[in-house]
Amino acid sequence: MSLFRLLLASLLLAAPLQAAGLRLAFNTLEPWKQYDAAGQASGAYTEIARELARRLGLRLEIVDCPLKRCLAMLAGGRADLAIGLQRSPERDAYLSFLATPYRLHSADKVFYLRRDEAGRVARYDDLLGLRLGVKLGSELFDRFDADPRLDKQAVPENATNFRKLLAGRVDAVALAEDQGEFLLATLGLAGKVAKAPYRERDGSPRSVALARSSPHYPRLAEFEAAMAAMRRDGTLRRIYQQHYYRRYGIDEAAVRVE
């Protein structure tokens, strides 16, 4: 066979593999979607997306993007899949959220204070007058986000908020409980801070979203079946055990994530 024909044959064989890529819109969300020390995408949500792609015979491609750009890429057909997004009527217009959730409920929103002061916040109104550390651009729950009476002091990273808390520069740190327990474990804060009695519960499920403009969208029923099987056969639980609880030494009794 001539060199030309060999090259042509290799291109034809490679074409289906190239088309099989499943592009994950990847915005960092510690500890669920992040990069490890080797620069590889990691975290439980990332592993869920990898396993979903594997079951569908697709190669997962990581498309790194800030949240707003990720949403634009999903709407415009430049990304196929998303995980870690909150559902809304606006997003339903260009995303199809799978019926089987990867989490049965979202994380409660909680408040961490210095250990001997945690009892100060037993109800919402106890937040008034406190200096509250929040992450820049974060949204917790509607009442909190829209309340002009609250003294919310935003910084780029929640880890900074915990350092400010220990230094006495804020009185409480507000964030999702699953992220809070991760930070307590990785920053070595056990025994130094504690959760307040007041929490805002969030029972809404979270699901993987497939872009309606994706070339893989005609396979939606296969995505649905694969995700249902992952919950049914215990794969989701194993991923959370390996990549959240065991990886960071978090007690399951402290926060439920599945």
N, C-alpha and C positions, 0 to 999 in steps of 0.2 A: 504494500500500500504506500502511496506517495506521501510525502511530508504534508502536503496540502490537505489530503484526505484525512490524515491522522488528526491534524489540527481541527478540521471541520467536525469530525466525529466527537472530539473532546468537548468542543463548544456546545454541540447538540446535547451531549450527556449532562453538561454542567447547567444548561438553561433551566431544566425543571427544578434543580436544587436551588438555584437563585430565586426562582419564583416562590419556593416553599417557605421563604423567610417569614416569620411572624414578628412584626416590629412592636416592641413594648415601649410605650412612652414612659420614660423613667425619670421621675423627679425624686430627689433624695427625701426620705422620710424615715429618720432613725427611730427604732432599730430595724424597721421593716424593709426598707429599700435603702441601701447604702453601698459604699465601696469599701472593700477590705484593705488590709495593708499592702496587698499585691496589686491593688487597683482593679480588682474584679468585683462586678456587681454581686451583692450578697444580701442576706436577710430573708426572713420567712416569706414575705410577699414575693420576692424575686424567685424563690424556690417553688412557690405555688405556680407562678407563671411558667417556669421551666418545665415542671411536671405536666402541666396542661398542654404545652406545646409538644412535649415528647409523646403524649398519648394520641395526639392528632397527627404525628409524623411530620412535625414542622420544626424548623430550626429557629430558636428564639434569638432575635437581634435586639440589643439594648440601644435605644435611641435616647440619649441624655438630653434633658430639656428642663428649664424652669416650668413651674406649673402652668402659667398662662400660655407659654409656647406649646407645651404638651397638649393642652386642650385645643389650640388652633390646629395643630398637626393631626389630631384625631378627627376634627371636624372637616379638615381639608384632604383627608386621604393619605397623609404622609406618615401615619402611624396606625397600627391595627388594634392594639390591646392596651388596657389600662387596669391597674389595680391600686387600691388606696384612695379612690375618688368617692366623694359623697354624691349620692344621687340627687338630682334636681330636675324640675320640668324643662329647664333650658338645656341641660345635658341630655335628657331623653330624646331631644330632637335629632341628635347625631350619634348617640351611643345606645346600644342595647345591653342592658344589665342582665346578667344571667340569673335564672330563676333560683338556682342553688347558691346560697351565699358562702363565701369563704370564711366569713365570721357571722355568727348568728345574731350578734348585737355589737354595736359600737362601744368604745371605751367610755366609761363614766368620766365626767370632768370633775377634777378634785383640786384641793388646795393644800399645799404643803407649808407648814410653819416650823419654826424651831421647836424641838421636841417638847419643851416645857410650856409652850404657848399654843399648842395645837387646839386646845379646847376653846380658844377664843372665837372660833368660827363654827357655830352650831346651826346657823340659818343664813339665808342669803344676805339679809340686812346687816349682819355682822361684818360684811366686807367693807361697808362704808367707813371711811376714815383710815383704812389701811393702805399702805403702799404695796401695790400688787405687781409682781414681776410677770410679764407675759412675753411671748415670742413675737417678734415683729411680723405682722401680716397674718398671724394666726386667728382662727375663729373658733370659739369654744361653744357657746350657746347663745341664742338670740338675745335673751334678757341681759346677759353679761356684756355681750359685744356692743349693744346699743345704749347702755346705761351711762349717761354723761356724769353721774355723781361719783363714779368710781375713779380712783387714782391709779390708772394703769400705766406702768413704766415699761416700755418695750425695748428689747435688745435682740440682736440677731439670733442668739442661741440660748436654749433653755439651761444649758450647763452654766452659763454666765449668771442666770437668775439664781441658781442654787448657791453659787459663790457669793452673790450679793446678799442672799438670805442669811448665810452664816456670818457675814461681815456686818449684819445689822443695817444694810442699806435698803432692803425691802422687808416687808413684814410677812409676805406670803407669796408663793409661786403658784400660778394657775396654769394647769395643762391637763391633757388626757392622761388617765391613770396608767395605761400601758406604757406610755413614754416616760412617765414619772418613775415607775418602778425600775425601768431599764437604767435611767440615770442614777437612781439611788444605788443600784448594784455596781455600775461602772465607775462612779465617782467615790465610792466607799462612804456613803452618807448614812448607813444604817446606825441607829442610835443617836444621830444628830438632828434629824428632822422627822416629822410625823405628819400623817394626813389628818386634816380637820374632820370632825363628825359630819359636817355639811358636804354633800356632793350633789351634782346634777346628773341624774341617771339618763342614759341614752340607750334605748332598746332597739334602735333601728338596725337592720342587718346591713352588711356590706357585701357587694358582689363585684366580680370581675366584669369589665365592660368591653364589648367588642364594637369597634367603629362601624357604623352602617355603611360607610364608604369603603370599607376594607374589601380587597378581593377575596378574603376568606369569609365574608359575611354570608354567602350562600350555604356555608357549612355550620350555620348557627346551631342547628339541632345537634350536631356532633360535639360542639363546644358544650352545650347543655348536658349531654349525656356523659361526657368526660368529667365535668365538674361534679355531677351527681355521684358518679362512681368514686371520685376522690373522697367525698364525704362518707359514702357508704362503706368503703373498704378501710377507713381509718387513716388514709394518707394525710389528710389535713391535720389531724391530731398529731401524727408523727412528726410532721414538719414543724409545728409549733413547739413540740417537746424538744426537738433537736436544735432548732435555730432561735429559740427565745428562752424557754425555761432553763434548759441545761446549759446552753451557751453562756448565759449571763448569771446563772445561779439564782434565779428568781423562784420564789415559793409560789406554787400554783394557788395557794390560799390567798395570796396577796392581790391577785388580779386574774380574772378569767378573760382569755383572749379568743378562744375558738367559738 
